[in-house]
Amino acid sequence: MKYVSPYNDGGDANAGYVDGNPSAGVKGSIPRAAAIEHPLRELVNLITGSGQAPSASDLTQLLRAVRSQALSYVAGGGAGNALTATLTPAPASYAELRELTIIPAASNSAGAATLAVNGLAALPLKWRGSANLPAGMLLAGVPARIVIDGTSGHIADQGSFSGALNLPQFVTVTGSVVAPSYATGVDLVLTGGGASGGGCQGTTSAMTLGGAGGGAGASIIGHIDIVGGATYSITIGAGGVAVSGANPGNGGGSSSFGTLAVAPGGGGGLRTAPASTAGGSGGGSSGATVPAQCVLIPGGWGGDGQCAAQLLSGYGGPSWWGGGGRAGSPAGIVGSAWGSGGGGAYDPSNTGSSYASGAGKQGICMYQWTW
């Protein structure tokens, strides 16, 4: 629509409208029909384009049309990685478009994806500036907001994204992972291995009749900044191996995420003297690497097994994930939660038999990429 000057504009197509003032000899402007009709047509087109039927009794339709943002909300077509959209009226170029909300007809797969509007040349779709879309960034039937800069379409809102990037991963076997190119950080829970409890063997209270519980591995929880596309090794600390007879328990191994975080394992159930078995220490700050945006949660201590003639609990220490194994006869119980300590063995009947402790539970790494 263009400006329509008064009929009596004196040849000036940009002349303004003036009120008449007969006493001063000023003639009022004579409006052309187009000056009235064209703005009304434009307003009606805006109202109908938003999905409303023009009504003489509703004077808020223009407000509703603008508020609805329906003019840039459109059902998409094409394939998952070749999205299309049709607007009415058709834009002459992408310069007319700045933002669209499109409902994809199909989900995208990983790799290059494009958007073509009303047959215009396809625009590459990007996120985080220049990265290709990960699989599932566009979901069939789920609105996606796309900002157009003239040469590319940028995904502006990933709130609906439910691809593998946004799911926590649990690792219980040592290996390595490659960070997605578009990831900038990782949320992490890293737990060291739990220690085993102590065994027992004796015939009198002066001997080892109750083994102590193993300590639990420490846990590191928080966020770490990472480099997209880089490979990170993940080491899972082994649980302390069970022991038999009057022997102290074995410590748990440390878990690590690259060189960025190290969570120490728990200490094995102690045996400082035949009738003195103290609980193993929980993994703590010694040997730990704790990133700036993370916290260290020490593992729980194992329970004492024997003090002179007294048999004590000998339970395995609890980790951040849950409880350890209890003491048992003729064998201690394996730690139940990731990184928890194993229980000590005890012999209340003084049989002289060699009883085995419970092994510690291995550590774990739970991670989730962020961007």
C-alpha positions in Angstrom: 0.0 0.0 0.0 1.2 3.5 -0.8 0.3 6.9 0.5 -2.7 8.5 -1.2 -2.5 12.3 -1.2 -5.6 14.6 -1.3 -7.4 15.2 -4.6 -6.4 18.9 -4.3 -2.8 18.2 -3.6 -1.5 20.8 -6.0 0.6 18.2 -7.8 2.5 17.1 -4.6 2.0 13.3 -4.3 3.3 13.6 -0.7 1.0 16.5 0.3 -0.6 16.3 3.7 -4.2 16.6 4.6 -5.4 19.9 6.1 -8.6 21.0 7.8 -10.7 23.7 6.0 -11.0 27.1 7.7 -13.4 29.3 5.7 -12.9 32.4 7.9 -9.2 32.3 7.0 -9.8 31.3 3.3 -8.2 27.9 3.8 -9.8 25.1 1.7 -10.0 21.7 3.3 -8.4 18.6 1.7 -10.6 16.5 -0.5 -9.9 12.8 0.2 -9.6 10.4 -2.7 -11.6 7.1 -2.5 -8.4 5.1 -2.3 -7.3 7.0 0.8 -10.2 5.5 2.6 -10.5 2.1 0.9 -6.9 1.0 0.8 -6.1 1.3 4.6 -9.4 -0.5 5.3 -8.5 -3.3 2.8 -5.1 -3.7 4.5 -6.6 -3.9 7.9 -9.2 -6.5 6.8 -6.5 -8.5 5.2 -4.5 -8.5 8.4 -7.6 -9.6 10.3 -8.5 -12.4 7.9 -4.9 -13.5 7.6 -4.9 -14.2 11.3 -7.8 -16.5 10.9 -10.6 -14.2 12.1 -13.8 -13.3 10.3 -14.2 -9.5 10.1 -17.0 -8.3 12.5 -18.6 -5.0 12.7 -19.3 -5.5 16.4 -15.7 -6.4 17.5 -13.3 -3.5 17.6 -10.4 -5.5 19.0 -9.7 -7.7 16.0 -6.6 -5.9 14.9 -5.2 -6.3 18.4 -6.1 -10.0 18.4 -4.4 -10.4 15.0 -1.1 -8.8 16.1 -1.1 -10.7 19.4 -1.8 -14.1 17.9 1.4 -14.1 15.7 -0.7 -16.3 13.4 0.7 -14.6 10.3 4.0 -16.3 10.7 2.7 -19.6 12.0 2.4 -22.2 9.2 2.3 -26.0 8.7 5.4 -27.3 7.1 5.8 -29.7 4.2 8.6 -31.6 2.5 10.9 -34.2 4.1 12.5 -34.1 7.5 15.7 -32.6 6.2 14.1 -30.6 3.4 11.5 -28.5 5.1 9.1 -26.4 3.0 6.5 -23.8 3.9 3.8 -21.9 2.0 2.7 -18.4 3.0 -0.1 -16.2 1.6 0.7 -13.9 0.0 4.0 -15.4 -1.2 7.1 -13.4 -0.1 9.2 -12.1 -3.0 12.4 -12.8 -1.2 13.7 -13.8 2.2 14.2 -10.2 3.0 10.5 -10.0 3.8 10.8 -12.7 6.5 12.5 -12.5 9.8 10.9 -15.2 11.8 8.6 -18.2 11.2 7.0 -20.8 13.4 6.7 -23.9 11.4 5.1 -27.3 12.3 7.3 -29.9 10.6 5.6 -32.7 8.7 8.4 -35.1 9.6 11.3 -35.3 12.0 14.8 -34.5 10.8 17.8 -36.8 10.9 21.4 -35.7 11.7 23.1 -33.6 9.0 22.4 -30.8 6.6 18.8 -29.6 6.6 17.1 -26.8 4.6 14.0 -24.7 4.4 12.3 -23.4 1.2 9.4 -20.9 1.5 7.0 -20.6 -1.5 9.5 -22.0 -3.9 12.4 -19.6 -3.0 15.9 -21.0 -2.9 16.4 -23.4 0.0 18.1 -21.9 3.0 20.4 -24.0 5.2 19.0 -24.6 8.7 21.5 -24.1 11.5 21.7 -23.9 15.3 24.3 -22.5 17.6 25.4 -20.3 14.7 26.8 -22.6 12.1 26.2 -26.2 13.3 24.0 -28.7 11.4 21.0 -29.8 13.3 21.3 -33.0 15.4 18.7 -35.7 14.8 15.4 -35.0 16.4 15.8 -31.2 16.6 12.8 -30.9 14.3 9.9 -33.2 15.5 6.9 -34.0 13.4 3.9 -32.0 14.7 5.9 -30.0 17.1 6.3 -26.2 16.4 9.8 -24.9 15.7 10.7 -21.3 15.7 13.1 -20.3 12.9 14.8 -16.9 12.7 15.9 -16.0 9.1 18.9 -13.7 8.5 18.6 -13.8 4.7 21.1 -16.5 4.1 20.3 -19.1 6.7 17.5 -20.2 9.0 18.5 -20.5 12.7 16.6 -22.7 15.1 15.7 -20.2 17.9 14.1 -22.5 20.5 15.2 -26.0 21.3 12.7 -26.5 24.1 11.0 -29.4 22.2 14.3 -31.1 21.4 14.3 -34.7 22.8 17.2 -36.2 20.8 20.1 -38.1 22.4 21.9 -34.9 23.2 19.3 -34.1 25.9 19.2 -37.6 27.5 21.4 -38.6 30.4 23.9 -41.4 29.6 25.0 -44.0 32.2 28.4 -45.5 31.9 29.5 -48.5 33.9 32.3 -49.8 31.7 35.6 -48.0 31.1 35.8 -46.4 27.6 35.6 -43.1 25.8 33.0 -40.7 24.3 33.1 -38.1 21.7 31.3 -34.8 22.5 28.9 -33.6 19.9 30.3 -30.7 17.9 27.6 -28.4 19.2 28.1 -29.2 22.9 29.8 -26.7 25.2 29.5 -28.5 28.5 28.5 -31.6 30.3 26.5 -32.2 33.5 28.2 -34.9 35.5 27.7 -37.4 38.3 31.0 -39.3 38.8 31.4 -41.9 41.5 34.4 -43.9 42.5 34.3 -47.6 43.3 33.3 -49.0 46.7 35.8 -51.0 48.8 35.3 -54.5 50.0 34.8 -55.4 53.7 37.2 -57.5 55.7 37.1 -61.2 56.1 37.3 -63.2 59.3 38.7 -66.4 60.8 39.2 -67.3 64.4 38.3 -69.5 67.3 38.5 -67.0 70.2 37.7 -63.4 70.8 41.3 -62.6 70.7 41.3 -63.5 67.0 39.5 -61.9 64.0 35.8 -62.9 64.3 34.3 -59.9 62.6 35.5 -58.1 59.5 34.9 -54.3 59.0 32.8 -52.8 56.2 34.4 -51.2 53.2 34.1 -47.5 52.5 32.1 -46.0 49.7 33.6 -44.1 46.7 33.4 -40.3 46.5 31.0 -38.6 44.1 31.6 -35.5 42.0 28.5 -33.6 40.9 28.2 -30.5 38.7 28.9 -28.9 35.4 32.1 -29.0 33.3 32.9 -26.8 30.3 34.1 -29.0 27.4 35.2 -28.7 23.8 32.7 -29.8 21.2 34.0 -32.7 19.0 36.7 -33.7 21.5 37.1 -37.3 22.8 37.0 -37.9 26.5 38.0 -41.1 28.2 35.8 -42.4 31.0 37.4 -44.6 33.6 35.0 -46.5 35.9 36.6 -47.4 39.3 36.4 -51.1 40.1 34.8 -52.3 43.3 37.2 -53.7 45.9 37.7 -57.4 45.5 36.3 -59.6 48.4 38.8 -61.2 50.7 38.7 -64.4 52.7 40.0 -65.1 56.2 41.4 -62.7 58.7 42.4 -60.0 56.1 41.6 -56.4 55.5 39.4 -55.4 52.6 40.6 -54.0 49.3 40.1 -50.4 48.2 37.9 -49.3 45.4 39.3 -47.7 42.2 39.0 -44.1 41.2 36.6 -43.0 38.4 37.5 -40.2 36.0 36.1 -38.1 33.2 39.1 -37.3 31.0 41.6 -35.3 33.0 38.8 -33.0 34.2 37.4 -34.9 37.1 38.6 -37.7 39.4 36.4 -39.3 42.1 38.5 -41.5 44.4 37.3 -44.9 45.6 36.6 -46.0 49.1 39.1 -47.6 51.5 38.9 -51.3 52.4 37.8 -52.5 55.8 40.8 -52.2 58.1 42.5 -54.9 60.4 44.9 -53.1 62.7 45.1 -56.0 65.1 43.6 -59.5 65.2 40.7 -58.3 67.4 40.5 -54.7 66.0 38.9 -54.1 62.7 37.8 -50.5 61.9 35.6 -49.5 59.1 37.2 -48.4 55.8 37.2 -44.7 55.0 35.0 -43.2 52.4 36.6 -41.7 49.3 37.3 -38.0 49.9 39.4 -35.0 48.7 42.7 -36.9 48.7 43.4 -37.8 45.1 40.3 -36.0 43.8 40.1 -33.6 40.9 37.1 -31.4 41.4 36.2 -28.8 38.7 35.2 -25.3 39.6 31.5 -25.8 39.0 31.3 -29.1 40.8 31.1 -30.3 44.4 32.7 -33.4 46.0 30.5 -35.6 48.1 32.6 -37.9 50.2 31.7 -41.6 50.4 30.3 -43.0 53.6 32.6 -44.9 56.0 32.2 -48.6 56.5 31.1 -49.9 59.9 33.6 -51.3 62.5 33.6 -55.0 62.7 35.3 -55.9 66.0 36.6 -54.2 69.1 38.2 -56.8 71.4 35.5 -59.3 72.3 32.7 -57.1 70.9 31.3 -57.8 67.4 30.0 -54.7 65.7 28.0 -53.9 62.6 30.6 -54.2 59.8 28.3 -52.7 57.2 29.5 -51.3 53.9 29.5 -47.5 53.6 26.7 -45.8 51.5 27.5 -43.9 48.4 25.6 -40.9 46.9 23.6 -43.6 45.0 22.5 -45.6 48.0 23.4 -48.1 50.7 26.2 -50.6 51.0 26.2 -54.3 51.8 25.6 -55.5 55.3 27.8 -57.7 57.3 27.1 -61.4 56.9 27.9 -64.9 58.1 29.4 -66.9 56.6 30.0 -64.1 54.1 29.6 -60.4 53.9 27.1 -58.9 51.4 28.2 -57.1 48.2 27.6 -53.4 48.1 24.2 -52.8 46.5 24.4 -49.2 45.2 26.9 -47.9 42.7 30.1 -47.1 44.5 29.0 -48.5 47.9 31.1 -50.6 50.2 30.9 -54.3 50.8 30.0 -55.7 54.2 32.4 -57.5 56.5 32.2 -61.2 57.4 31.6 -62.4 60.9 31.7 -65.7 62.8 29.6 -65.7 66.0 30.3 -69.4 66.6 34.1 -69.2 66.6 34.3 -72.0 64.1 37.8 -71.2 62.8 36.5 -71.3 59.2 37.7 -68.8 56.6 34.8 -66.5 55.9 34.7 -64.1 52.9 33.8 -60.4 52.9 31.4 -58.7 50.5 32.9 -57.0 47.5 32.6 -53.3 46.9 30.3 -52.1 44.1 31.9 -50.5 41.0 31.7 -46.8 40.4 29.6 -45.1 37.7 29.5 -42.1 35.4 26.3 -40.3 34.5 26.7 -37.5 32.0 24.5 -35.2 29.9 25.8 -32.9 27.2 24.7 -29.3 27.3 24.9 -26.4 24.8 
